[in-house]
Amino acid sequence: MEPVQDPSIPISEGESDAHDDEAQWALTTARTLQDRGDTENAVVWYRRAVEHLMDAGNDEAALEVARLAAALSSAPPPPTRSSAPSLGSATGSTPPRVTTQPSQVPTSFVALRESPPRLIEHDDPSTSGEVNSRLSLELASALRNAVSFLPQRAAEAEGLAAKLATLPLLRESPGETVRAIARQVSVVHFEPGEAMLLPGHAGHEPPLYVILEGRGILRAMGEEGPGTPLGVGDFVGELGALYGGPGVMTATARAPITAAALPRSLVSWLAREVPTVRMALEDAAWERAFASIGRASPLLRRLSPDQRGVAYARFEPVMLHAGDLMLGEGAPPLAFWIVAAGEVEVYGGALNGRQPVRARAGDCVGLRSILEGEPAGVTARTLGTVLAAKVGLASFRALVEKHPSLGEALDDIGIPGRGIVC
């Protein structure tokens, strides 16, 4: 049988752009794998292209690709490529050939660790050996197989898409968008008492969790009340997913929870493409950030609960964009800030050449300059979109005079854990 050649597959215009793009991507990937001799994976990608073409309504092209996949799956493997003859050196002599040991293709990283293929027998740096192209392809194939597409994910994604489409967050999203999300999220489980979200977490921002089953509770750090109940359709982690940085909220499972985990990059794309999703996430982020920071800020926690509410009422919630100036070195401060969400980069002469530091949710900016009555010794700029509570200088001074316990908290601003960055 002759090797199967990949025909040019036309894709009709005017159909679903999303499905056409995904079909074209699947075809390109399949052709690349076929050219490399990886027939098995090429067939998988051709079949994925068939699904996208059918979703786009391009049945004629889908039928042609399906025939190609069927023919390719029954075609004989391509002949092994022989190594090209080595070129002579500049003096006309032929350098000695570097031999390689035949290897068996490991099927996983475990096999790679147990029996790593020996690439070069004579490791002589003075010789210019040839690269064994077959061995390189075998190793590349082993890596692909170790981190490969799982066919069962496609079937699971269909059921997950149907469930996601019923949730309030995604109810008005286009069907192809919901299916794309279902293919790209992870489904995670939490047992009763297990934390979904922790304040001041280390490492990368947690994903946006959308609850599919179960119940939980959401609390701000320092909150004394029962918290906010969570149920099917509710989400947590939108502050980190939208603005980055650690937060000040804790979400805990009350009953076994199954949730869809959307990474930050996917949330960014979704918020850009679907206005209703962006509005729902931003509204929740605004409400939760400013409701929690009045209780969670280390500085305001020095006040009694009743004084804390009165003091925080003087603050104005604002949204800042990336690169906005909150404090300028050499300039008098115009306001006192408490970061509610996002990250602020602090740098300048007062740091004595040290690396910039970051102010995050709960941290205060501009306090030292206000107390000293001098121009700021550092600059503070937002790294991205930032939610912050601010109060003017006159209101802040009146606040300190009215609440002596707050004045006592200002006396130990140099102690770690007080949340005072500058």
Secondary structure as the mmCIF struct_conf table of DSSP 4:
data_model
#
loop_
_struct_conf.conf_type_id
_struct_conf.id
_struct_conf.beg_label_comp_id
_struct_conf.beg_label_asym_id
_struct_conf.beg_label_seq_id
_struct_conf.end_label_comp_id
_struct_conf.end_label_asym_id
_struct_conf.end_label_seq_id
HELX_LH_PP_P HELX_LH_PP_P1 GLU A 2 GLN A 5
TURN_TY1_P TURN_TY1_P1 GLU A 13 GLY A 14
BEND BEND1 GLU A 15 GLU A 15
HELX_RH_AL_P HELX_RH_AL_P1 ASP A 17 ASP A 35
TURN_TY1_P TURN_TY1_P2 ARG A 36 GLY A 37
HELX_RH_AL_P HELX_RH_AL_P2 THR A 39 ASP A 55
TURN_TY1_P TURN_TY1_P3 ALA A 56 GLY A 57
HELX_RH_AL_P HELX_RH_AL_P3 ASP A 59 SER A 73
TURN_TY1_P TURN_TY1_P4 SER A 74 SER A 74
BEND BEND2 ALA A 75 ALA A 75
HELX_LH_PP_P HELX_LH_PP_P2 PRO A 76 GLY A 88
TURN_TY1_P TURN_TY1_P5 ALA A 90 THR A 91
BEND BEND3 GLY A 92 GLY A 92
HELX_LH_PP_P HELX_LH_PP_P3 SER A 93 THR A 99
BEND BEND4 THR A 107 SER A 108
HELX_RH_AL_P HELX_RH_AL_P4 PHE A 109 GLU A 114
BEND BEND5 SER A 115 SER A 115
BEND BEND6 GLU A 121 GLU A 121
TURN_TY1_P TURN_TY1_P6 PRO A 125 SER A 126
BEND BEND7 THR A 127 THR A 127
HELX_RH_AL_P HELX_RH_AL_P5 SER A 133 ALA A 146
TURN_TY1_P TURN_TY1_P7 VAL A 147 VAL A 147
HELX_RH_AL_P HELX_RH_AL_P6 PRO A 151 LEU A 164
TURN_TY1_P TURN_TY1_P8 ALA A 165 THR A 166
BEND BEND8 LEU A 167 LEU A 167
TURN_TY1_P TURN_TY1_P9 PRO A 168 GLU A 172
BEND BEND9 SER A 173 SER A 173
HELX_RH_AL_P HELX_RH_AL_P7 GLY A 175 GLN A 184
STRN STRN1 SER A 186 PHE A 190
TURN_TY1_P TURN_TY1_P10 PRO A 192 GLY A 193
STRN STRN2 ALA A 195 LEU A 197
TURN_TY1_P TURN_TY1_P11 PRO A 199 GLY A 200
BEND BEND10 GLY A 203 HIS A 204
HELX_LH_PP_P HELX_LH_PP_P4 GLU A 205 PRO A 207
STRN STRN3 LEU A 208 GLU A 213
STRN STRN4 GLY A 216 ALA A 220
TURN_TY1_P TURN_TY1_P12 MET A 221 GLY A 222
BEND BEND11 GLY A 225 GLY A 225
STRN STRN5 THR A 228 LEU A 230
TURN_TY1_P TURN_TY1_P13 VAL A 232 GLY A 233
STRN STRN6 PHE A 235 VAL A 236
HELX_RH_AL_P HELX_RH_AL_P8 GLU A 238 TYR A 243
BEND BEND12 GLY A 245 GLY A 245
BEND BEND13 VAL A 248 VAL A 248
STRN STRN7 MET A 249 ALA A 253
BEND BEND14 ARG A 254 ALA A 255
STRN STRN8 ILE A 257 LEU A 262
HELX_RH_AL_P HELX_RH_AL_P9 ARG A 264 GLU A 273
HELX_RH_AL_P HELX_RH_AL_P10 PRO A 275 ALA A 296
TURN_TY1_P TURN_TY1_P14 PRO A 298 LEU A 299
HELX_RH_3T_P HELX_RH_3T_P1 LEU A 300 ARG A 302
BEND BEND15 LEU A 303 LEU A 303
HELX_RH_AL_P HELX_RH_AL_P11 PRO A 305 TYR A 312
TURN_TY1_P TURN_TY1_P15 ALA A 313 ARG A 314
STRN STRN9 GLU A 316 LEU A 320
TURN_TY1_P TURN_TY1_P16 ALA A 322 GLY A 323
STRN STRN10 LEU A 325 LEU A 327
TURN_TY1_P TURN_TY1_P17 GLU A 329 GLY A 330
BEND BEND16 ALA A 331 ALA A 331
STRN STRN11 ALA A 335 ALA A 341
BEND BEND17 GLY A 342 GLY A 342
STRN STRN12 VAL A 344 TYR A 347
BEND BEND18 GLY A 348 GLY A 348
HELX_RH_3T_P HELX_RH_3T_P2 GLY A 349 LEU A 351
TURN_TY1_P TURN_TY1_P18 ASN A 352 GLY A 353
HELX_LH_PP_P HELX_LH_PP_P5 ARG A 354 PRO A 356
STRN STRN13 VAL A 357 ALA A 359
TURN_TY1_P TURN_TY1_P19 ALA A 361 GLY A 362
STRN STRN14 CYS A 364 VAL A 365
BEND BEND19 GLY A 366 GLY A 366
HELX_RH_AL_P HELX_RH_AL_P12 LEU A 367 GLU A 372
TURN_TY1_P TURN_TY1_P20 GLY A 373 GLY A 373
BEND BEND20 GLU A 374 GLU A 374
BEND BEND21 GLY A 377 VAL A 378
STRN STRN15 THR A 379 THR A 382
BEND BEND22 LEU A 383 GLY A 384
STRN STRN16 VAL A 386 GLY A 392
HELX_RH_AL_P HELX_RH_AL_P13 LEU A 393 LYS A 402
HELX_RH_AL_P HELX_RH_AL_P14 PRO A 404 LEU A 410
TURN_TY1_P TURN_TY1_P21 ASP A 411 GLY A 414
BEND BEND23 ILE A 415 ILE A 415
TURN_TY1_P TURN_TY1_P22 PRO A 416 GLY A 417
BEND BEND24 ARG A 418 ARG A 418
STRN STRN17 ILE A 420 ILE A 420
#
